[in-house]
Amino acid sequence: MKIISLIKKTGFISGILFPLITHGQLAQNLTIGNAKALGLANAVTADPPGIDAIHFNPAGLTRLKGRKVNLKVVAGQFTISSELMRSAELEKDIDRLENNIPGLDLSDSVENGEAVAGTVSAMLPFFGLTELPVLLAPLGGFSISTPDNTLTFADAVYAPMIVGFTREEDSNARFEGNALGFTHLAYFTPSLGVRVTDTLSIGAGLIFSYTGVGMDLDMRLPHILLAGVEALAGSCGSGSSLAQNVIVNLCEGGIGPFDTIGNLYLEVEEGFNPSINIGVLWEPTEWFSWGAVYQSEAKAQLTGDFEFEYEQKWIDFFHGLNNDSTLVGYLSQAGLPIPQGVNSDKGTATLDFTIPAHFATGISVQLTPRFKTNIDIKWTDTAAWEEFKIEFDTQVDFLEILTLIAPEQVSANSIAFPRGYESTWSWAIGFEYQWDDRLALRAGYEDRPSAIPDDKADLLAPFGAAFLVGLGFSYQWDKDSLIDVGMGMLQSSVDIPSGSSSNLNSRDPKDIIYTPYSGYDAKTEITAYLFEFSYLTVF
């Protein structure tokens, strides 16, 4: 009973501290913390790994006999490197406008060069969006089987998916996020494995999760229309007094295409987000097994707080624009959707968010008495992320003007960030060599195609096609105790030429939300290193 109490306490602490080690966890299955799965590059659907079979295939829980307890430690380190360079076409456009419009200055605060994010941000229950210097945390779980091993119950704490980063202050990539944190943490996972026959097992689990999203985002609109606004504001007092004093007042300042509009800070979360895992495992012989698992989507309405703080240039510009002595100011007072130039907007925000459904199937083949190989094929319904729509409980100054330009994506109290992701198939292969009665060596490779089409790539979700290489070993310490160690390296890179992505650098005037680096060439690369240690014993 002391062991069970320890596990419950560990589970609670893990639920709070687990994101501390997600320093670069890029997508699903990298944050589970299972050393065997990491060593085999997640090719374990037909060879479920201990108590973490809850996630990988709950039918595999029937392989556990008696009462088991699992304690594990996970560590990780990552680097996101992004490069932004103004394209030759953008430089020519800027030169042409500045040469043809006297006094126009289209200086850009974004310098050409590299931006590095080497620190993680994660959404933590009770703490919100948090920068985390510590990359280490304990996790655990337990299982109990009936004497005849027909039924096995298990529970564990793990994180199916966590992504997050913190960029350097004034990073040239800040308009794609100063910080972003996404956490999907399974904190209560009652699961049951049932041995139907000597060769067939089924399993299911009810997964209760916390889901949270936090974002710190500087925003700008590098649109050609704002170059015209900047030009008109620059001409104030130089022969255009009639237009400025009767039609529109731009004498208090203009907004250029490279000016920062403001900063959006958002934290939304939901602590009760249920889903189910269903699995099957067929072991007709000692040398072959087949498995399959389905993880349902998890839908939640995340709620929390937001604040949009505006730059002084934005405030001054709209104070002038709303001057009631001009025609534009009169129309604004009559209901034309023009921002009022407030210092900030704040209130409650909601985000409907879906964790995509996932399916995997695989085989495990004992090729020789000592050598085994596992092969998995997997599908993830990432097309569920068509867009992320944020709704606010109040009208937001910044959004009012955009309703005139992009009404299909913006209202006075909502904004939709188009994603356009695609569902993907992937594969993984793992090898295990039984060195002797106690020691087993592992290696694996997982191919992880990008769910993000080329024309939707950006730096907010800065990962494309990736691969994972895993190494590890298992050591039978004694008849009741097993040690697993896993190490992994994941790499991902994506090249986003100028004008190629409607989510980052489109030069099409119709793509206004959200392309903060219009006309820029962009590249991003991610490298992650993972270490996982697990200790399984009886209690």
C-alpha positions in Angstrom: 0.0 0.0 0.0 2.9 2.3 0.6 4.0 1.7 -3.0 0.5 2.6 -4.3 0.5 5.8 -2.2 3.9 6.6 -3.6 2.7 6.2 -7.2 -0.3 8.4 -6.5 1.9 11.1 -5.1 4.3 10.7 -8.0 1.5 10.9 -10.5 0.3 14.2 -8.9 3.8 15.7 -8.9 4.3 14.5 -12.4 1.1 16.2 -13.6 2.5 19.5 -12.3 6.1 19.1 -13.3 6.1 17.0 -16.4 6.3 19.9 -18.9 9.6 20.8 -17.3 11.2 18.1 -19.4 9.4 18.8 -22.7 12.2 21.1 -23.9 11.5 20.5 -27.5 9.0 17.7 -27.6 7.7 18.3 -31.1 4.6 16.0 -31.4 2.9 12.9 -30.3 4.7 10.0 -28.7 7.8 11.9 -27.9 6.6 12.9 -24.4 5.3 9.6 -23.2 8.6 8.9 -21.4 8.8 5.2 -22.3 12.4 4.1 -22.7 11.6 0.9 -24.7 9.4 2.8 -27.1 12.1 5.5 -27.6 14.8 2.9 -28.2 12.6 1.2 -30.9 11.5 4.6 -32.4 7.9 4.0 -31.3 7.5 0.8 -33.3 5.7 -1.0 -30.4 2.1 -1.4 -31.4 2.5 -5.2 -31.6 5.1 -5.3 -28.8 3.5 -3.0 -26.1 5.9 -1.6 -23.6 4.8 -2.4 -20.0 2.4 -0.1 -18.2 2.7 2.5 -21.0 0.7 0.0 -23.1 -2.2 2.2 -21.8 -1.2 4.6 -24.6 0.5 2.5 -27.2 -1.9 -0.5 -27.1 -4.0 -1.2 -24.0 -4.5 -4.8 -25.1 -0.8 -5.3 -24.2 -1.5 -4.8 -20.5 -2.3 -8.6 -20.3 1.4 -9.2 -20.7 1.9 -7.8 -17.1 1.5 -10.4 -14.4 0.8 -9.7 -10.7 1.3 -6.2 -9.4 3.7 -3.9 -11.1 4.9 -0.4 -10.4 6.8 1.8 -12.9 9.0 4.8 -12.1 10.7 6.7 -14.8 12.7 9.8 -15.5 12.6 11.8 -18.8 15.0 14.5 -20.0 15.3 16.5 -23.2 17.1 19.3 -24.9 16.3 21.0 -28.2 17.2 23.9 -30.5 15.0 25.7 -33.0 16.9 27.8 -35.5 15.2 30.0 -37.9 16.6 32.2 -40.6 14.8 35.2 -42.2 16.1 37.1 -45.2 14.4 39.8 -47.3 14.0 38.6 -50.8 15.4 40.5 -53.8 11.8 41.3 -54.9 10.9 42.8 -51.5 14.1 45.0 -51.6 13.2 46.2 -55.1 9.6 47.0 -54.0 10.8 49.0 -51.0 13.4 50.9 -53.0 10.8 51.7 -55.7 8.3 53.1 -53.2 10.8 55.1 -51.3 12.2 56.6 -54.5 8.8 57.5 -55.9 7.3 58.9 -52.7 9.5 61.7 -51.2 10.0 61.3 -47.4 8.6 57.8 -47.2 10.7 55.6 -44.9 9.9 51.9 -44.9 12.6 50.8 -42.5 12.1 47.3 -41.1 13.0 46.5 -37.5 13.5 42.9 -38.5 17.1 42.3 -39.3 18.2 39.6 -41.8 19.7 36.7 -40.1 19.2 33.8 -37.6 16.8 33.5 -34.7 17.4 30.8 -32.1 14.9 29.5 -29.6 16.8 27.4 -27.1 14.4 27.6 -24.1 11.0 26.0 -23.7 7.7 27.5 -22.8 4.8 25.3 -21.7 1.3 25.8 -20.4 1.2 24.6 -16.8 -1.9 23.9 -14.8 -2.2 26.7 -12.2 0.8 28.6 -13.5 -0.1 29.4 -17.1 2.4 30.0 -19.9 5.8 29.5 -18.2 9.4 29.6 -19.3 11.1 26.5 -17.9 14.8 26.2 -17.3 14.6 22.7 -15.8 14.5 19.7 -18.2 13.9 16.8 -15.8 10.9 15.2 -14.1 9.7 11.9 -12.6 6.7 10.0 -14.0 5.1 6.7 -13.2 2.2 4.2 -13.2 1.0 0.9 -11.8 -0.8 -2.2 -12.8 -2.7 -5.0 -11.1 -3.6 -8.4 -12.7 -6.0 -11.1 -11.5 -4.4 -14.4 -10.4 -5.2 -16.1 -13.7 -3.9 -13.0 -15.6 -7.3 -12.7 -17.5 -7.8 -9.1 -16.4 -5.2 -6.4 -15.9 -6.0 -2.9 -14.6 -3.5 0.0 -15.0 -3.2 3.7 -14.5 -0.4 6.2 -15.3 0.5 9.8 -15.9 2.0 10.8 -19.3 1.8 13.6 -21.9 0.7 12.5 -25.4 1.8 15.8 -26.9 3.6 19.0 -25.8 5.1 21.7 -27.9 6.6 25.0 -26.8 9.4 27.5 -27.2 10.7 30.8 -26.0 12.6 33.1 -28.4 15.2 35.6 -27.5 14.1 39.1 -26.6 13.5 41.2 -29.7 14.1 38.1 -31.9 13.6 38.8 -35.6 11.0 35.9 -35.5 8.9 37.5 -32.8 6.0 38.2 -35.1 5.6 34.4 -35.2 5.6 34.2 -31.4 7.8 35.4 -28.6 6.6 32.3 -26.8 4.2 29.5 -27.5 3.2 26.6 -25.2 0.8 23.7 -25.9 0.3 21.0 -23.4 -1.9 17.9 -23.6 -1.3 15.9 -20.3 -3.1 12.7 -19.4 -3.4 12.7 -15.6 -5.9 9.9 -15.0 -5.9 6.9 -17.3 -7.9 3.9 -15.9 -7.4 1.1 -18.4 -8.2 -2.5 -18.6 -6.6 -5.3 -20.6 -8.7 -8.5 -21.2 -7.2 -11.9 -22.3 -10.0 -13.3 -24.5 -8.2 -16.5 -25.5 -4.6 -17.8 -25.1 -3.6 -15.8 -28.2 -6.0 -12.9 -28.3 -6.2 -9.9 -26.0 -8.3 -6.7 -26.2 -7.9 -3.5 -24.1 -9.5 -0.1 -23.6 -8.7 3.0 -21.5 -10.6 6.1 -20.5 -8.1 9.0 -20.7 -8.7 12.2 -18.8 -6.5 15.0 -19.9 -5.6 18.6 -19.3 -5.2 20.7 -22.5 -3.8 24.2 -22.5 -2.5 26.8 -25.0 -0.5 29.9 -24.2 0.8 32.5 -26.7 2.8 35.7 -26.5 2.7 37.2 -30.0 3.8 40.5 -31.5 1.7 41.4 -34.4 2.1 43.5 -37.6 0.5 43.7 -41.1 3.1 44.2 -43.8 0.4 45.1 -46.4 0.9 47.4 -49.4 -2.1 49.5 -48.2 -0.2 50.5 -45.1 2.6 51.8 -47.2 0.1 54.2 -48.7 -1.1 55.2 -45.2 2.4 55.9 -44.2 2.9 58.0 -47.3 -0.2 60.1 -46.7 0.8 60.6 -43.1 4.2 61.8 -44.2 2.7 64.4 -46.5 0.7 66.0 -43.7 1.3 69.8 -43.8 2.8 69.7 -47.3 0.0 70.9 -49.6 -2.7 68.4 -48.5 -4.3 70.5 -45.7 -7.8 70.3 -47.3 -7.8 66.5 -47.5 -6.2 66.2 -44.0 -8.6 68.7 -42.3 -11.8 67.9 -44.1 -11.7 64.2 -45.2 -9.3 62.4 -42.9 -6.8 63.5 -40.2 -3.5 61.6 -40.5 -1.4 64.3 -38.9 -1.1 62.5 -35.6 0.8 59.7 -37.2 0.7 56.8 -39.7 1.0 53.0 -39.5 3.5 51.5 -41.9 3.7 47.9 -43.1 6.7 47.1 -40.9 5.4 48.8 -37.7 4.4 46.7 -34.7 0.7 47.1 -34.0 0.7 45.5 -30.6 1.2 42.4 -28.5 -1.4 39.6 -27.9 -1.0 37.6 -24.8 -3.3 34.6 -24.4 -3.8 31.7 -22.0 -6.6 29.3 -22.4 -7.1 25.8 -20.9 -9.5 23.0 -20.1 -8.8 20.6 -17.2 -11.4 17.9 -18.2 -10.8 16.6 -21.7 -11.8 12.9 -22.0 -11.0 10.5 -24.8 -10.6 6.7 -25.3 -7.9 4.3 -26.3 -8.9 0.9 -27.8 -6.4 -1.9 -28.7 -6.2 -5.4 -29.9 -3.2 -7.8 -29.7 -3.0 -11.2 -31.5 -0.1 -13.6 -30.6 -0.8 -16.8 -32.6 2.8 -18.1 -32.1 5.8 -17.4 -30.0 7.6 -15.7 -32.9 4.8 -13.5 -34.3 2.4 -10.9 -33.0 0.0 -8.3 -34.5 -1.4 -5.3 -32.8 -3.6 -2.3 -33.5 -4.7 0.7 -31.5 -7.1 3.6 -32.0 -6.9 6.8 -30.0 -10.0 8.9 -30.3 -10.0 12.6 -30.9 -10.4 14.8 -27.8 -12.4 17.9 -28.2 -12.4 20.7 -25.7 -13.4 24.4 -25.5 -10.4 26.1 -23.9 -11.2 29.2 -21.9 -9.0 31.8 -20.3 -7.7 35.4 -20.4 -6.3 37.6 -23.1 -4.7 41.0 -23.3 -3.9 43.0 -26.4 -1.6 45.9 -25.7 -1.2 48.5 -28.5 1.9 50.4 -29.6 1.7 54.2 -29.2 1.9 54.7 -33.0 -1.2 52.7 -33.4 -3.0 54.7 -30.7 -2.0 58.0 -32.1 -3.0 57.1 -35.7 -6.5 56.1 -34.7 -7.0 59.0 -32.4 -6.4 61.2 -35.4 -8.5 59.1 -37.7 -11.5 59.4 -35.2 -11.3 63.3 -35.2 -15.0 64.2 -35.5 -14.2 67.3 -37.5 -13.4 65.2 -40.5 -15.6 63.1 -42.8 -13.9 59.8 -41.7 -14.2 60.8 -38.1 -17.9 61.5 -38.6 -18.5 58.2 -40.3 -16.6 56.5 -37.4 -19.0 58.1 -34.9 -21.9 56.9 -37.1 -20.8 53.3 -36.9 -18.0 52.7 -39.4 -15.8 50.0 -37.9 -12.7 52.0 -37.2 -10.6 51.3 -34.1 -10.8 53.9 -31.4 -7.1 53.9 -30.5 -7.4 52.4 -27.0 -4.3 51.5 -25.0 -5.3 47.9 -24.6 -8.1 45.3 -24.8 -8.5 42.6 -22.2 -11.0 40.0 -21.2 -12.0 36.4 -21.6 -11.1 34.3 -24.7 -12.2 30.8 -25.9 -10.6 28.4 -28.4 -12.3 25.3 -29.7 -9.4 22.8 -29.9 -9.2 19.2 -31.1 -6.5 16.7 -30.3 -6.5 14.6 -33.6 -7.5 11.0 -33.6 -4.7 8.5 -34.2 -4.5 4.9 -35.5 -1.5 2.5 -35.5 -1.0 -1.1 -36.5 2.1 -3.2 -36.6 3.7 -6.6 -36.4 6.5 -8.0 -34.3 8.6 -10.9 -35.7 11.1 -13.0 -33.9 13.4 -13.6 -36.8 15.9 -15.7 -34.9 16.0 -16.8 -31.2 17.9 -13.6 -30.4 16.9 -11.1 -33.0 13.4 -9.4 -33.3 12.1 -6.7 -35.5 9.0 -4.5 -35.1 7.3 -2.6 -38.0 4.5 0.0 -37.5 2.3 2.0 -39.8 0.4 5.0 -38.3 -2.2 7.6 -39.3 -2.9 10.9 -37.6 -6.0 13.0 -38.4 -4.1 16.3 -38.4 -6.6 17.7 -40.9 -8.7 18.4 -37.9 -6.5 21.5 -37.5 -8.1 23.4 -40.4 -8.0 26.6 -38.4 -7.6 27.9 -34.9 -10.4 30.4 -34.1 -10.1 32.6 -31.0 -13.3 34.3 -29.8 -13.2 37.2 -27.3 -15.9 38.3 -24.9 -15.5 41.9 -26.0 -14.8 43.8 -29.2 -11.1 44.1 -29.9 -9.8 47.4 -31.4 -7.3 45.7 -33.7 -10.0 43.4 -35.2 -12.5 46.1 -36.1 -10.6 47.5 -39.0 -9.8 44.0 -40.3 -13.5 43.2 -40.7 -13.5 45.5 -43.7 -10.6 43.6 -45.3 -11.1 40.0 -44.3 -14.7 39.5 -43.1 -14.5 35.7 -43.7 -11.7 35.4 -41.1 -12.3 38.3 -38.7 -15.2 39.8 -36.7 -15.0 42.5 -34.1 -14.6 39.8 -31.4 -13.0 36.8 -33.2 -10.1 36.0 -35.4 -9.3 32.7 -37.2 -5.7 31.7 -37.9 -5.8 29.4 -41.0 -3.8 26.2 -40.7 -4.9 23.9 -43.5 -3.0 20.9 -42.1 -3.3 17.5 -43.7 -3.8 14.0 -42.2 -0.7 11.9 -42.6 0.6 8.3 -42.7 3.9 7.4 -41.2 6.0 4.3 -40.5 8.6 3.1 -38.0 10.9 0.1 -37.6 12.7 -1.2 -34.6 15.2 -3.9 -33.9 16.0 -5.8 -30.6 18.9 -8.1 -30.1 18.9 -10.4 -27.0 22.5 -10.3 -26.0 22.1 -12.7 -23.1 19.5 -13.7 -20.6 19.5 -10.3 -19.0 20.6 -7.7 -21.6 18.7 -6.7 -24.7 19.9 -4.0 -27.2 17.6 -1.8 -29.2 17.6 0.5 -32.2 14.9 2.1 -34.4 14.0 4.6 -37.0 10.8 6.5 -37.4 9.8 8.5 -40.5 7.6 11.5 -39.6 6.2 13.2 -42.7 5.0 16.8 -42.2 1.3 17.4 -41.7 1.8 21.0 -42.8 1.6 21.6 -46.6 4.3 23.8 -48.2 1.8 26.6 -48.7 0.9 26.6 -45.0 4.4 26.4 -43.4 5.3 29.0 -40.8 7.5 29.6 -37.8 4.6 29.5 -35.3 4.6 25.7 -35.7 8.2 25.5 -36.9 8.5 21.8 -37.9 8.2 20.0 -41.1 9.1 16.5 -42.2 11.2 14.8 -39.5 12.9 11.6 -38.6 13.6 10.0 -35.2 16.5 7.7 -34.5 16.4 5.7 -31.2 18.9 3.6 -29.3 18.5 1.8 -26.0 18.8 -1.3 -23.9 16.9 -3.3 -21.4 18.5 -5.0 -18.3 16.8 -7.6 -16.1 18.2 -6.6 -12.7 16.6 -9.5 -10.9 13.6 -11.8 -11.5 11.2 -9.0 -10.4 13.0 -5.8 -11.6 13.6 -4.5 -15.1 15.6 -1.4 -16.2 15.1 0.3 -19.5 17.2 3.1 -21.0 16.3 4.9 -24.2 18.0 7.7 -26.2 16.7 9.5 -29.2 17.6 12.2 -31.7 14.9 14.0 -33.8 15.7 16.4 -36.7 13.3 18.4 -38.8 13.9 21.2 -41.4 11.8 23.2 -43.7 12.5 25.8 -46.4 9.9 28.5 -47.0 10.8 30.7 -50.1 9.3 34.1 -50.4 5.7 34.2 -51.3 5.2 30.4 -50.9 3.2 30.3 -47.7 -0.2 32.0 -46.9 0.6 31.5 -43.2 4.0 33.3 -43.3 5.3 35.2 -46.3 2.7 35.5 -49.0 3.0 38.5 -51.3 -0.7 38.2 -52.4 -2.6 41.3 -51.1 -5.6 39.0 -50.3 -3.5 37.0 -47.7 -3.7 39.4 -44.9 -4.2 37.0 -41.9 -1.6 36.1 -41.0 1.6 36.8 -43.1 3.9 38.9 -41.0 7.0 38.2 -43.1 5.5 39.0 -46.5 8.4 38.9 -49.1 10.9 37.1 -46.8 12.7 33.9 -47.5 12.6 31.7 -44.4 14.2 28.5 -43.1 13.8 26.6 -39.9 15.5 23.6 -38.4 14.8 21.7 -35.2 17.1 19.3 -33.4 16.0 17.4 -30.3 17.8 15.0 -28.0 15.9 12.8 -25.6 16.9 10.5 -22.7 14.5 8.2 -20.8 15.1 5.9 -17.9 12.5 3.4 -16.6 12.4 1.1 -13.6 9.7 -1.6 -13.4 9.3 -3.8 -10.4 6.7 -5.5 -8.2 4.9 -4.3 -5.2 
